[in-house]
Amino acid sequence: MLKQTEMCFCKSCAASTHHILVLVRKPNPFKNVKNRKRKEFIAGLIKGLMVGPFIAAMDDFSRHLICEKCGTTTIDD
Ligand SMILES: [Zn+2]
């Protein structure tokens, strides 16, 4: 499975858990679209897979870390 994960602290789980790393471009183009979260997630995931670490250094992307246990998303700007 092609996905990037990172260990980081989840407030909801109160523990260090695996998080899926998704890079989301800002401002958010899906702001007014229904099912925003899912589209955002997929778009971010595709983007993350295509460009990977290359984009991680760019300012116009937010890093969304999604806890694999509880699904809580932490946005790391
Ligand atoms: Zn969690």
N, CA, C, O and the ligand as a Tripos MOL2 file, in Angstrom:
@<TRIPOS>MOLECULE
protein
  309   307    78     0     0
PROTEIN
NO_CHARGES

@<TRIPOS>ATOM
      1 N           0.8520   -1.1990    0.0000 N.3       1 MET1
      2 CA          0.0000    0.0000    0.0000 C.3       1 MET1
      3 C           0.8830    1.2420    0.0000 C.2       1 MET1
      4 O           1.7830    1.3830    0.8280 O.2       1 MET1
      5 N           0.6110    2.1300   -0.9340 N.am      2 LEU2
      6 CA          1.4160    3.3310   -1.0470 C.3       2 LEU2
      7 C           0.8470    4.4440   -0.1930 C.2       2 LEU2
      8 O          -0.0550    5.1670   -0.6160 O.2       2 LEU2
      9 N           1.3560    4.5720    0.9630 N.am      3 LYS3
     10 CA          0.9720    5.7290    1.7560 C.3       3 LYS3
     11 C           2.0720    6.0500    2.7350 C.2       3 LYS3
     12 O           2.8200    5.1810    3.1840 O.2       3 LYS3
     13 N           2.1470    7.3340    3.0540 N.am      4 GLN4
     14 CA          3.1630    7.7780    3.9800 C.3       4 GLN4
     15 C           2.5790    7.8050    5.3770 C.2       4 GLN4
     16 O           1.4830    8.3270    5.5790 O.2       4 GLN4
     17 N           3.2680    7.2700    6.3100 N.am      5 THR5
     18 CA          2.8120    7.3550    7.6890 C.3       5 THR5
     19 C           3.9200    7.9330    8.5620 C.2       5 THR5
     20 O           5.1100    7.8210    8.2660 O.2       5 THR5
     21 N           3.4880    8.5360    9.6170 N.am      6 GLU6
     22 CA          4.4280    9.0960   10.5830 C.3       6 GLU6
     23 C           3.9290    8.7790   11.9670 C.2       6 GLU6
     24 O           2.7230    8.7350   12.2070 O.2       6 GLU6
     25 N           4.8470    8.5590   12.8720 N.am      7 MET7
     26 CA          4.4750    8.4180   14.2680 C.3       7 MET7
     27 C           4.3830    9.8130   14.8630 C.2       7 MET7
     28 O           5.3420   10.5830   14.8150 O.2       7 MET7
     29 N           3.2230   10.1330   15.4240 N.am      8 CYS8
     30 CA          3.1740   11.3680   16.1940 C.3       8 CYS8
     31 C           2.0840   11.2820   17.2570 C.2       8 CYS8
     32 O           1.2700   10.3590   17.2700 O.2       8 CYS8
     33 N           2.0960   12.2560   18.1310 N.am      9 PHE9
     34 CA          1.2050   12.2070   19.2800 C.3       9 PHE9
     35 C          -0.2140   12.5970   18.8890 C.2       9 PHE9
     36 O          -0.4250   13.6270   18.2500 O.2       9 PHE9
     37 N          -1.1780   11.7790   19.2710 N.am     10 CYS10
     38 CA         -2.5840   12.0620   19.0230 C.3      10 CYS10
     39 C          -3.2400   12.4640   20.3350 C.2      10 CYS10
     40 O          -3.1730   11.7430   21.3300 O.2      10 CYS10
     41 N          -3.8860   13.6490   20.3140 N.am     11 LYS11
     42 CA         -4.5370   14.1330   21.5330 C.3      11 LYS11
     43 C          -5.7090   13.2460   21.9350 C.2      11 LYS11
     44 O          -5.9360   12.9940   23.1190 O.2      11 LYS11
     45 N          -6.4550   12.7730   20.9250 N.am     12 SER12
     46 CA         -7.6360   11.9520   21.2200 C.3      12 SER12
     47 C          -7.2590   10.5990   21.8180 C.2      12 SER12
     48 O          -7.9110   10.1130   22.7420 O.2      12 SER12
     49 N          -6.2110   10.0060   21.2840 N.am     13 CYS13
     50 CA         -5.7670    8.7080   21.7930 C.3      13 CYS13
     51 C          -4.8790    8.8700   23.0230 C.2      13 CYS13
     52 O          -4.6700    7.9210   23.7790 O.2      13 CYS13
     53 N          -4.3630   10.0730   23.2130 N.am     14 ALA14
     54 CA         -3.4120   10.3470   24.2890 C.3      14 ALA14
     55 C          -2.2220    9.4050   24.2270 C.2      14 ALA14
     56 O          -1.7350    8.9150   25.2460 O.2      14 ALA14
     57 N          -1.7660    9.1670   22.9990 N.am     15 ALA15
     58 CA         -0.6230    8.2770   22.8060 C.3      15 ALA15
     59 C          -0.0030    8.5520   21.4510 C.2      15 ALA15
     60 O          -0.6050    9.2090   20.6020 O.2      15 ALA15
     61 N           1.1890    8.0530   21.2560 N.am     16 SER16
     62 CA          1.8180    8.1520   19.9500 C.3      16 SER16
     63 C           1.2730    7.0530   19.0490 C.2      16 SER16
     64 O           1.3670    5.8680   19.3680 O.2      16 SER16
     65 N           0.7060    7.4570   17.9270 N.am     17 THR17
     66 CA          0.1090    6.4880   17.0180 C.3      17 THR17
     67 C           0.5970    6.7580   15.6050 C.2      17 THR17
     68 O           1.1920    7.7990   15.3250 O.2      17 THR17
     69 N           0.3370    5.8050   14.7200 N.am     18 HIS18
     70 CA          0.6410    6.0220   13.3130 C.3      18 HIS18
     71 C          -0.3540    7.0180   12.7350 C.2      18 HIS18
     72 O          -1.5550    6.9230   12.9860 O.2      18 HIS18
     73 N           0.1450    7.9610   11.9680 N.am     19 HIS19
     74 CA         -0.6930    8.9400   11.2910 C.3      19 HIS19
     75 C          -0.4070    8.8800    9.8000 C.2      19 HIS19
     76 O           0.7380    8.7290    9.3740 O.2      19 HIS19
     77 N          -1.4830    9.0020    9.0080 N.am     20 ILE20
     78 CA         -1.3190    9.0820    7.5580 C.3      20 ILE20
     79 C          -1.0110   10.5320    7.2160 C.2      20 ILE20
     80 O          -1.7310   11.4440    7.6220 O.2      20 ILE20
     81 N           0.0400   10.7280    6.4850 N.am     21 LEU21
     82 CA          0.4310   12.0830    6.1070 C.3      21 LEU21
     83 C          -0.1930   12.4440    4.7630 C.2      21 LEU21
     84 O           0.0210   11.7630    3.7600 O.2      21 LEU21
     85 N          -0.9650   13.5230    4.7620 N.am     22 VAL22
     86 CA         -1.6050   14.0020    3.5400 C.3      22 VAL22
     87 C          -1.2160   15.4640    3.3540 C.2      22 VAL22
     88 O          -1.3220   16.2730    4.2760 O.2      22 VAL22
     89 N          -0.7690   15.7840    2.1570 N.am     23 LEU23
     90 CA         -0.4150   17.1690    1.8620 C.3      23 LEU23
     91 C          -1.5660   17.8380    1.1280 C.2      23 LEU23
     92 O          -2.0030   17.3680    0.0780 O.2      23 LEU23
     93 N          -2.0510   18.9340    1.6860 N.am     24 VAL24
     94 CA         -3.2030   19.6240    1.1140 C.3      24 VAL24
     95 C          -2.7910   21.0380    0.7400 C.2      24 VAL24
     96 O          -2.2350   21.7780    1.5520 O.2      24 VAL24
     97 N          -3.0730   21.3960   -0.4990 N.am     25 ARG25
     98 CA         -2.7340   22.7350   -0.9580 C.3      25 ARG25
     99 C          -3.6730   23.7580   -0.3280 C.2      25 ARG25
    100 O          -4.8610   23.4830   -0.1590 O.2      25 ARG25
    101 N          -3.1620   24.9150    0.0140 N.am     26 LYS26
    102 CA         -4.0090   25.9740    0.5190 C.3      26 LYS26
    103 C          -3.8780   27.2040   -0.3650 C.2      26 LYS26
    104 O          -2.7890   27.4400   -0.8890 O.2      26 LYS26
    105 N          -4.9330   28.0080   -0.5640 N.am     27 PRO27
    106 CA         -6.2540   27.8430    0.0350 C.3      27 PRO27
    107 C          -6.9910   26.6440   -0.5410 C.2      27 PRO27
    108 O          -6.7100   26.1770   -1.6450 O.2      27 PRO27
    109 N          -7.9190   26.1780    0.2260 N.am     28 ASN28
    110 CA         -8.6000   24.9360   -0.0910 C.3      28 ASN28
    111 C          -9.5820   25.0740   -1.2560 C.2      28 ASN28
    112 O         -10.5650   25.8080   -1.1460 O.2      28 ASN28
    113 N          -9.3310   24.3810   -2.3710 N.am     29 PRO29
    114 CA        -10.2220   24.4910   -3.5290 C.3      29 PRO29
    115 C         -11.5500   23.7610   -3.3430 C.2      29 PRO29
    116 O         -12.4530   23.9070   -4.1670 O.2      29 PRO29
    117 N         -11.6800   22.9870   -2.2850 N.am     30 PHE30
    118 CA        -12.8990   22.1870   -2.0820 C.3      30 PHE30
    119 C         -13.7990   22.7760   -1.0080 C.2      30 PHE30
    120 O         -14.6780   22.0960   -0.4790 O.2      30 PHE30
    121 N         -13.5770   24.0190   -0.6990 N.am     31 LYS31
    122 CA        -14.2680   24.6700    0.4040 C.3      31 LYS31
    123 C         -15.7900   24.5290    0.3590 C.2      31 LYS31
    124 O         -16.4240   24.2560    1.3780 O.2      31 LYS31
    125 N         -16.3680   24.7140   -0.8180 N.am     32 ASN32
    126 CA        -17.8270   24.7210   -0.9190 C.3      32 ASN32
    127 C         -18.4220   23.4480   -1.5240 C.2      32 ASN32
    128 O         -19.6000   23.4110   -1.8780 O.2      32 ASN32
    129 N         -17.6260   22.4500   -1.6340 N.am     33 VAL33
    130 CA        -18.0920   21.2170   -2.2640 C.3      33 VAL33
    131 C         -18.6180   20.2530   -1.1970 C.2      33 VAL33
    132 O         -18.0530   20.1350   -0.1090 O.2      33 VAL33
    133 N         -19.6940   19.5820   -1.5310 N.am     34 LYS34
    134 CA        -20.2410   18.5660   -0.6300 C.3      34 LYS34
    135 C         -19.2350   17.4250   -0.4890 C.2      34 LYS34
    136 O         -18.4240   17.1840   -1.3840 O.2      34 LYS34
    137 N         -19.2970   16.7440    0.6150 N.am     35 ASN35
    138 CA        -18.3440   15.6740    0.9060 C.3      35 ASN35
    139 C         -16.9090   16.1880    0.8530 C.2      35 ASN35
    140 O         -15.9870   15.5020    0.4120 O.2      35 ASN35
    141 N         -16.7640   17.3890    1.3090 N.am     36 ARG36
    142 CA        -15.4880   18.0710    1.2280 C.3      36 ARG36
    143 C         -14.3360   17.2420    1.8040 C.2      36 ARG36
    144 O         -13.2730   17.1240    1.1960 O.2      36 ARG36
    145 N         -14.5640   16.6890    2.9520 N.am     37 LYS37
    146 CA        -13.4670   15.9980    3.6240 C.3      37 LYS37
    147 C         -12.9260   14.8350    2.8030 C.2      37 LYS37
    148 O         -11.7160   14.6270    2.7200 O.2      37 LYS37
    149 N         -13.8370   14.0830    2.2020 N.am     38 ARG38
    150 CA        -13.4010   12.9310    1.4400 C.3      38 ARG38
    151 C         -12.6080   13.3650    0.2060 C.2      38 ARG38
    152 O         -11.5410   12.8230   -0.0840 O.2      38 ARG38
    153 N         -13.1490   14.3520   -0.5160 N.am     39 LYS39
    154 CA        -12.4600   14.8380   -1.7230 C.3      39 LYS39
    155 C         -11.1100   15.4420   -1.3630 C.2      39 LYS39
    156 O         -10.1050   15.2370   -2.0430 O.2      39 LYS39
    157 N         -11.1260   16.1700   -0.3040 N.am     40 GLU40
    158 CA         -9.9020   16.8030    0.1680 C.3      40 GLU40
    159 C          -8.8650   15.7390    0.5010 C.2      40 GLU40
    160 O          -7.6860   15.8490    0.1630 O.2      40 GLU40
    161 N          -9.3410   14.7320    1.1600 N.am     41 PHE41
    162 CA         -8.4510   13.6490    1.5680 C.3      41 PHE41
    163 C          -7.8560   12.9510    0.3470 C.2      41 PHE41
    164 O          -6.6500   12.7190    0.2730 O.2      41 PHE41
    165 N          -8.7240   12.6220   -0.6060 N.am     42 ILE42
    166 CA         -8.2720   11.9060   -1.8080 C.3      42 ILE42
    167 C          -7.3090   12.7710   -2.6160 C.2      42 ILE42
    168 O          -6.2530   12.3100   -3.0490 O.2      42 ILE42
    169 N          -7.6940   14.0360   -2.8110 N.am     43 ALA43
    170 CA         -6.8350   14.9420   -3.5730 C.3      43 ALA43
    171 C          -5.4810   15.0860   -2.8890 C.2      43 ALA43
    172 O          -4.4320   15.0710   -3.5350 O.2      43 ALA43
    173 N          -5.5290   15.2220   -1.5970 N.am     44 GLY44
    174 CA         -4.2890   15.3620   -0.8480 C.3      44 GLY44
    175 C          -3.4450   14.1120   -0.9220 C.2      44 GLY44
    176 O          -2.2190   14.1690   -1.0210 O.2      44 GLY44
    177 N          -4.1180   12.9960   -0.8720 N.am     45 LEU45
    178 CA         -3.4210   11.7150   -0.9110 C.3      45 LEU45
    179 C          -2.7370   11.5290   -2.2550 C.2      45 LEU45
    180 O          -1.5700   11.1400   -2.3170 O.2      45 LEU45
    181 N          -3.4650   11.8070   -3.3320 N.am     46 ILE46
    182 CA         -2.9090   11.6770   -4.6760 C.3      46 ILE46
    183 C          -1.7100   12.6130   -4.8270 C.2      46 ILE46
    184 O          -0.6460   12.2290   -5.3120 O.2      46 ILE46
    185 N          -1.9210   13.8290   -4.4030 N.am     47 LYS47
    186 CA         -0.8470   14.8210   -4.4600 C.3      47 LYS47
    187 C           0.3770   14.3420   -3.6950 C.2      47 LYS47
    188 O           1.5100   14.4340   -4.1670 O.2      47 LYS47
    189 N           0.1170   13.8350   -2.5130 N.am     48 GLY48
    190 CA          1.1990   13.3530   -1.6660 C.3      48 GLY48
    191 C           1.9490   12.1990   -2.3040 C.2      48 GLY48
    192 O           3.1730   12.1100   -2.2070 O.2      48 GLY48
    193 N           1.2060   11.3140   -2.9600 N.am     49 LEU49
    194 CA          1.8290   10.1530   -3.5950 C.3      49 LEU49
    195 C           2.6120   10.5540   -4.8320 C.2      49 LEU49
    196 O           3.6680    9.9910   -5.1200 O.2      49 LEU49
    197 N           2.0890   11.5340   -5.5630 N.am     50 MET50
    198 CA          2.7340   11.9380   -6.8060 C.3      50 MET50
    199 C           4.0190   12.7130   -6.5720 C.2      50 MET50
    200 O           5.0290   12.4880   -7.2390 O.2      50 MET50
    201 N           3.9670   13.6000   -5.6440 N.am     51 VAL51
    202 CA          5.1180   14.4750   -5.4660 C.3      51 VAL51
    203 C           5.9200   14.1850   -4.1960 C.2      51 VAL51
    204 O           7.0960   14.5330   -4.0930 O.2      51 VAL51
    205 N           5.2640   13.5470   -3.2450 N.am     52 GLY52
    206 CA          5.9480   13.0790   -2.0580 C.3      52 GLY52
    207 C           6.7470   14.1440   -1.3190 C.2      52 GLY52
    208 O           6.2930   15.2770   -1.1570 O.2      52 GLY52
    209 N           7.9120   13.7750   -0.8860 N.am     53 PRO53
    210 CA          8.7040   14.6540   -0.0190 C.3      53 PRO53
    211 C           9.1260   15.9470   -0.6980 C.2      53 PRO53
    212 O           9.4390   16.9350   -0.0340 O.2      53 PRO53
    213 N           9.1330   15.9340   -2.0100 N.am     54 PHE54
    214 CA          9.5030   17.1110   -2.7960 C.3      54 PHE54
    215 C           8.7040   18.3260   -2.3630 C.2      54 PHE54
    216 O           9.2430   19.4240   -2.2270 O.2      54 PHE54
    217 N           7.4200   18.1180   -2.1490 N.am     55 ILE55
    218 CA          6.5010   19.2080   -1.8740 C.3      55 ILE55
    219 C           6.4860   19.5780   -0.3880 C.2      55 ILE55
    220 O           6.0160   20.6520   -0.0110 O.2      55 ILE55
    221 N           6.9880   18.7070    0.4190 N.am     56 ALA56
    222 CA          6.9130   18.9160    1.8660 C.3      56 ALA56
    223 C           7.5860   20.2130    2.2940 C.2      56 ALA56
    224 O           7.2680   20.7690    3.3450 O.2      56 ALA56
    225 N           8.5050   20.6860    1.4870 N.am     57 ALA57
    226 CA          9.2200   21.9060    1.8260 C.3      57 ALA57
    227 C           8.4970   23.1600    1.3400 C.2      57 ALA57
    228 O           8.9160   24.2740    1.6550 O.2      57 ALA57
    229 N           7.4340   22.9950    0.5900 N.am     58 MET58
    230 CA          6.7470   24.1430    0.0180 C.3      58 MET58
    231 C           5.7410   24.7430    0.9900 C.2      58 MET58
    232 O           5.0910   24.0380    1.7610 O.2      58 MET58
    233 N           5.6350   26.0680    0.9290 N.am     59 ASP59
    234 CA          4.8150   26.7860    1.9050 C.3      59 ASP59
    235 C           3.3150   26.6850    1.6660 C.2      59 ASP59
    236 O           2.5310   26.8230    2.6050 O.2      59 ASP59
    237 N           2.9030   26.4460    0.4200 N.am     60 ASP60
    238 CA          1.4690   26.4890    0.1450 C.3      60 ASP60
    239 C           0.7710   25.1400    0.3510 C.2      60 ASP60
    240 O          -0.3290   24.9200   -0.1560 O.2      60 ASP60
    241 N           1.4000   24.2700    1.0760 N.am     61 PHE61
    242 CA          0.7770   23.0030    1.4210 C.3      61 PHE61
    243 C           0.7100   22.8610    2.9410 C.2      61 PHE61
    244 O           1.6440   23.2040    3.6660 O.2      61 PHE61
    245 N          -0.4330   22.3390    3.3910 N.am     62 SER62
    246 CA         -0.5470   21.9980    4.8070 C.3      62 SER62
    247 C          -0.3190   20.5100    4.9480 C.2      62 SER62
    248 O          -0.7040   19.7250    4.0810 O.2      62 SER62
    249 N           0.2940   20.1370    6.0170 N.am     63 ARG63
    250 CA          0.4510   18.7200    6.3210 C.3      63 ARG63
    251 C          -0.7090   18.2870    7.2060 C.2      63 ARG63
    252 O          -0.8600   18.7680    8.3280 O.2      63 ARG63
    253 N          -1.5200   17.3800    6.6930 N.am     64 HIS64
    254 CA         -2.6220   16.8360    7.4890 C.3      64 HIS64
    255 C          -2.1910   15.4650    7.9750 C.2      64 HIS64
    256 O          -1.8610   14.5780    7.1890 O.2      64 HIS64
    257 N          -2.2040   15.3190    9.2590 N.am     65 LEU65
    258 CA         -1.8370   14.0340    9.8460 C.3      65 LEU65
    259 C          -3.0940   13.3880   10.4060 C.2      65 LEU65
    260 O          -3.7090   13.9100   11.3360 O.2      65 LEU65
    261 N          -3.4690   12.2570    9.8410 N.am     66 ILE66
    262 CA         -4.7100   11.5890   10.2220 C.3      66 ILE66
    263 C          -4.3770   10.3520   11.0520 C.2      66 ILE66
    264 O          -3.6830    9.4400   10.6000 O.2      66 ILE66
    265 N          -4.8830   10.3510   12.2550 N.am     67 CYS67
    266 CA         -4.6330    9.2210   13.1580 C.3      67 CYS67
    267 C          -5.2750    7.9550   12.6020 C.2      67 CYS67
    268 O          -6.4540    7.9510   12.2470 O.2      67 CYS67
    269 N          -4.4990    6.8900   12.5300 N.am     68 GLU68
    270 CA         -5.0340    5.6320   11.9990 C.3      68 GLU68
    271 C          -5.9740    4.9500   12.9860 C.2      68 GLU68
    272 O          -6.7720    4.0970   12.5980 O.2      68 GLU68
    273 N          -5.8830    5.3180   14.2400 N.am     69 LYS69
    274 CA         -6.7300    4.6680   15.2480 C.3      69 LYS69
    275 C          -8.0950    5.3370   15.3720 C.2      69 LYS69
    276 O          -9.1260    4.6640   15.3570 O.2      69 LYS69
    277 N          -8.0970    6.6600   15.4950 N.am     70 CYS70
    278 CA         -9.3760    7.3350   15.7650 C.3      70 CYS70
    279 C          -9.7990    8.2620   14.6320 C.2      70 CYS70
    280 O         -10.9300    8.7500   14.6450 O.2      70 CYS70
    281 N          -8.9400    8.5220   13.6570 N.am     71 GLY71
    282 CA         -9.3160    9.3380   12.5230 C.3      71 GLY71
    283 C          -9.2060   10.8330   12.7570 C.2      71 GLY71
    284 O          -9.5730   11.6170   11.8820 O.2      71 GLY71
    285 N          -8.7220   11.2390   13.8880 N.am     72 THR72
    286 CA         -8.5500   12.6650   14.1720 C.3      72 THR72
    287 C          -7.4870   13.2570   13.2540 C.2      72 THR72
    288 O          -6.3930   12.7120   13.1100 O.2      72 THR72
    289 N          -7.8320   14.3810   12.6380 N.am     73 THR73
    290 CA         -6.8730   15.0320   11.7510 C.3      73 THR73
    291 C          -6.1940   16.1940   12.4710 C.2      73 THR73
    292 O          -6.8500   17.0640   13.0440 O.2      73 THR73
    293 N          -4.9040   16.1830   12.4270 N.am     74 THR74
    294 CA         -4.1180   17.2720   12.9830 C.3      74 THR74
    295 C          -3.5020   18.0290   11.8160 C.2      74 THR74
    296 O          -2.8110   17.4440   10.9820 O.2      74 THR74
    297 N          -3.7570   19.3410   11.7630 N.am     75 ILE75
    298 CA         -3.2000   20.1290   10.6720 C.3      75 ILE75
    299 C          -1.9330   20.8320   11.1460 C.2      75 ILE75
    300 O          -1.9260   21.5790   12.1250 O.2      75 ILE75
    301 N          -0.8900   20.5650   10.4240 N.am     76 ASP76
    302 CA          0.4180   21.1040   10.7630 C.3      76 ASP76
    303 C           0.8370   22.0480    9.6490 C.2      76 ASP76
    304 O           1.3370   21.6120    8.6120 O.2      76 ASP76
    305 N           0.6310   23.3550    9.8660 N.am     77 ASP77
    306 CA          0.8980   24.3210    8.8020 C.3      77 ASP77
    307 C           2.3740   24.6320    8.6710 C.2      77 ASP77
    308 O           2.7630   25.4300    7.8180 O.2      77 ASP77
    309 ZN         -5.9700    9.0170   17.5780 Zn       78 ZN78
@<TRIPOS>BOND
     1     1     2 1
     2     2     3 1
     3     3     4 2
     4     3     5 am
     5     5     6 1
     6     6     7 1
     7     7     8 2
     8     7     9 am
     9     9    10 1
    10    10    11 1
    11    11    12 2
    12    11    13 am
    13    13    14 1
    14    14    15 1
    15    15    16 2
    16    15    17 am
    17    17    18 1
    18    18    19 1
    19    19    20 2
    20    19    21 am
    21    21    22 1
    22    22    23 1
    23    23    24 2
    24    23    25 am
    25    25    26 1
    26    26    27 1
    27    27    28 2
    28    27    29 am
    29    29    30 1
    30    30    31 1
    31    31    32 2
    32    31    33 am
    33    33    34 1
    34    34    35 1
    35    35    36 2
    36    35    37 am
    37    37    38 1
    38    38    39 1
    39    39    40 2
    40    39    41 am
    41    41    42 1
    42    42    43 1
    43    43    44 2
    44    43    45 am
    45    45    46 1
    46    46    47 1
    47    47    48 2
    48    47    49 am
    49    49    50 1
    50    50    51 1
    51    51    52 2
    52    51    53 am
    53    53    54 1
    54    54    55 1
    55    55    56 2
    56    55    57 am
    57    57    58 1
    58    58    59 1
    59    59    60 2
    60    59    61 am
    61    61    62 1
    62    62    63 1
    63    63    64 2
    64    63    65 am
    65    65    66 1
    66    66    67 1
    67    67    68 2
    68    67    69 am
    69    69    70 1
    70    70    71 1
    71    71    72 2
    72    71    73 am
    73    73    74 1
    74    74    75 1
    75    75    76 2
    76    75    77 am
    77    77    78 1
    78    78    79 1
    79    79    80 2
    80    79    81 am
    81    81    82 1
    82    82    83 1
    83    83    84 2
    84    83    85 am
    85    85    86 1
    86    86    87 1
    87    87    88 2
    88    87    89 am
    89    89    90 1
    90    90    91 1
    91    91    92 2
    92    91    93 am
    93    93    94 1
    94    94    95 1
    95    95    96 2
    96    95    97 am
    97    97    98 1
    98    98    99 1
    99    99   100 2
   100    99   101 am
   101   101   102 1
   102   102   103 1
   103   103   104 2
   104   103   105 am
   105   105   106 1
   106   106   107 1
   107   107   108 2
   108   107   109 am
   109   109   110 1
   110   110   111 1
   111   111   112 2
   112   111   113 am
   113   113   114 1
   114   114   115 1
   115   115   116 2
   116   115   117 am
   117   117   118 1
   118   118   119 1
   119   119   120 2
   120   119   121 am
   121   121   122 1
   122   122   123 1
   123   123   124 2
   124   123   125 am
   125   125   126 1
   126   126   127 1
   127   127   128 2
   128   127   129 am
   129   129   130 1
   130   130   131 1
   131   131   132 2
   132   131   133 am
   133   133   134 1
   134   134   135 1
   135   135   136 2
   136   135   137 am
   137   137   138 1
   138   138   139 1
   139   139   140 2
   140   139   141 am
   141   141   142 1
   142   142   143 1
   143   143   144 2
   144   143   145 am
   145   145   146 1
   146   146   147 1
   147   147   148 2
   148   147   149 am
   149   149   150 1
   150   150   151 1
   151   151   152 2
   152   151   153 am
   153   153   154 1
   154   154   155 1
   155   155   156 2
   156   155   157 am
   157   157   158 1
   158   158   159 1
   159   159   160 2
   160   159   161 am
   161   161   162 1
   162   162   163 1
   163   163   164 2
   164   163   165 am
   165   165   166 1
   166   166   167 1
   167   167   168 2
   168   167   169 am
   169   169   170 1
   170   170   171 1
   171   171   172 2
   172   171   173 am
   173   173   174 1
   174   174   175 1
   175   175   176 2
   176   175   177 am
   177   177   178 1
   178   178   179 1
   179   179   180 2
   180   179   181 am
   181   181   182 1
   182   182   183 1
   183   183   184 2
   184   183   185 am
   185   185   186 1
   186   186   187 1
   187   187   188 2
   188   187   189 am
   189   189   190 1
   190   190   191 1
   191   191   192 2
   192   191   193 am
   193   193   194 1
   194   194   195 1
   195   195   196 2
   196   195   197 am
   197   197   198 1
   198   198   199 1
   199   199   200 2
   200   199   201 am
   201   201   202 1
   202   202   203 1
   203   203   204 2
   204   203   205 am
   205   205   206 1
   206   206   207 1
   207   207   208 2
   208   207   209 am
   209   209   210 1
   210   210   211 1
   211   211   212 2
   212   211   213 am
   213   213   214 1
   214   214   215 1
   215   215   216 2
   216   215   217 am
   217   217   218 1
   218   218   219 1
   219   219   220 2
   220   219   221 am
   221   221   222 1
   222   222   223 1
   223   223   224 2
   224   223   225 am
   225   225   226 1
   226   226   227 1
   227   227   228 2
   228   227   229 am
   229   229   230 1
   230   230   231 1
   231   231   232 2
   232   231   233 am
   233   233   234 1
   234   234   235 1
   235   235   236 2
   236   235   237 am
   237   237   238 1
   238   238   239 1
   239   239   240 2
   240   239   241 am
   241   241   242 1
   242   242   243 1
   243   243   244 2
   244   243   245 am
   245   245   246 1
   246   246   247 1
   247   247   248 2
   248   247   249 am
   249   249   250 1
   250   250   251 1
   251   251   252 2
   252   251   253 am
   253   253   254 1
   254   254   255 1
   255   255   256 2
   256   255   257 am
   257   257   258 1
   258   258   259 1
   259   259   260 2
   260   259   261 am
   261   261   262 1
   262   262   263 1
   263   263   264 2
   264   263   265 am
   265   265   266 1
   266   266   267 1
   267   267   268 2
   268   267   269 am
   269   269   270 1
   270   270   271 1
   271   271   272 2
   272   271   273 am
   273   273   274 1
   274   274   275 1
   275   275   276 2
   276   275   277 am
   277   277   278 1
   278   278   279 1
   279   279   280 2
   280   279   281 am
   281   281   282 1
   282   282   283 1
   283   283   284 2
   284   283   285 am
   285   285   286 1
   286   286   287 1
   287   287   288 2
   288   287   289 am
   289   289   290 1
   290   290   291 1
   291   291   292 2
   292   291   293 am
   293   293   294 1
   294   294   295 1
   295   295   296 2
   296   295   297 am
   297   297   298 1
   298   298   299 1
   299   299   300 2
   300   299   301 am
   301   301   302 1
   302   302   303 1
   303   303   304 2
   304   303   305 am
   305   305   306 1
   306   306   307 1
   307   307   308 2
@<TRIPOS>SUBSTRUCTURE
     1 MET1         2 RESIDUE 1 A MET
     2 LEU2         6 RESIDUE 1 A LEU
     3 LYS3        10 RESIDUE 1 A LYS
     4 GLN4        14 RESIDUE 1 A GLN
     5 THR5        18 RESIDUE 1 A THR
     6 GLU6        22 RESIDUE 1 A GLU
     7 MET7        26 RESIDUE 1 A MET
     8 CYS8        30 RESIDUE 1 A CYS
     9 PHE9        34 RESIDUE 1 A PHE
    10 CYS10       38 RESIDUE 1 A CYS
    11 LYS11       42 RESIDUE 1 A LYS
    12 SER12       46 RESIDUE 1 A SER
    13 CYS13       50 RESIDUE 1 A CYS
    14 ALA14       54 RESIDUE 1 A ALA
    15 ALA15       58 RESIDUE 1 A ALA
    16 SER16       62 RESIDUE 1 A SER
    17 THR17       66 RESIDUE 1 A THR
    18 HIS18       70 RESIDUE 1 A HIS
    19 HIS19       74 RESIDUE 1 A HIS
    20 ILE20       78 RESIDUE 1 A ILE
    21 LEU21       82 RESIDUE 1 A LEU
    22 VAL22       86 RESIDUE 1 A VAL
    23 LEU23       90 RESIDUE 1 A LEU
    24 VAL24       94 RESIDUE 1 A VAL
    25 ARG25       98 RESIDUE 1 A ARG
    26 LYS26      102 RESIDUE 1 A LYS
    27 PRO27      106 RESIDUE 1 A PRO
    28 ASN28      110 RESIDUE 1 A ASN
    29 PRO29      114 RESIDUE 1 A PRO
    30 PHE30      118 RESIDUE 1 A PHE
    31 LYS31      122 RESIDUE 1 A LYS
    32 ASN32      126 RESIDUE 1 A ASN
    33 VAL33      130 RESIDUE 1 A VAL
    34 LYS34      134 RESIDUE 1 A LYS
    35 ASN35      138 RESIDUE 1 A ASN
    36 ARG36      142 RESIDUE 1 A ARG
    37 LYS37      146 RESIDUE 1 A LYS
    38 ARG38      150 RESIDUE 1 A ARG
    39 LYS39      154 RESIDUE 1 A LYS
    40 GLU40      158 RESIDUE 1 A GLU
    41 PHE41      162 RESIDUE 1 A PHE
    42 ILE42      166 RESIDUE 1 A ILE
    43 ALA43      170 RESIDUE 1 A ALA
    44 GLY44      174 RESIDUE 1 A GLY
    45 LEU45      178 RESIDUE 1 A LEU
    46 ILE46      182 RESIDUE 1 A ILE
    47 LYS47      186 RESIDUE 1 A LYS
    48 GLY48      190 RESIDUE 1 A GLY
    49 LEU49      194 RESIDUE 1 A LEU
    50 MET50      198 RESIDUE 1 A MET
    51 VAL51      202 RESIDUE 1 A VAL
    52 GLY52      206 RESIDUE 1 A GLY
    53 PRO53      210 RESIDUE 1 A PRO
    54 PHE54      214 RESIDUE 1 A PHE
    55 ILE55      218 RESIDUE 1 A ILE
    56 ALA56      222 RESIDUE 1 A ALA
    57 ALA57      226 RESIDUE 1 A ALA
    58 MET58      230 RESIDUE 1 A MET
    59 ASP59      234 RESIDUE 1 A ASP
    60 ASP60      238 RESIDUE 1 A ASP
    61 PHE61      242 RESIDUE 1 A PHE
    62 SER62      246 RESIDUE 1 A SER
    63 ARG63      250 RESIDUE 1 A ARG
    64 HIS64      254 RESIDUE 1 A HIS
    65 LEU65      258 RESIDUE 1 A LEU
    66 ILE66      262 RESIDUE 1 A ILE
    67 CYS67      266 RESIDUE 1 A CYS
    68 GLU68      270 RESIDUE 1 A GLU
    69 LYS69      274 RESIDUE 1 A LYS
    70 CYS70      278 RESIDUE 1 A CYS
    71 GLY71      282 RESIDUE 1 A GLY
    72 THR72      286 RESIDUE 1 A THR
    73 THR73      290 RESIDUE 1 A THR
    74 THR74      294 RESIDUE 1 A THR
    75 ILE75      298 RESIDUE 1 A ILE
    76 ASP76      302 RESIDUE 1 A ASP
    77 ASP77      306 RESIDUE 1 A ASP
    78 ZN78       309 GROUP 0 **** ****
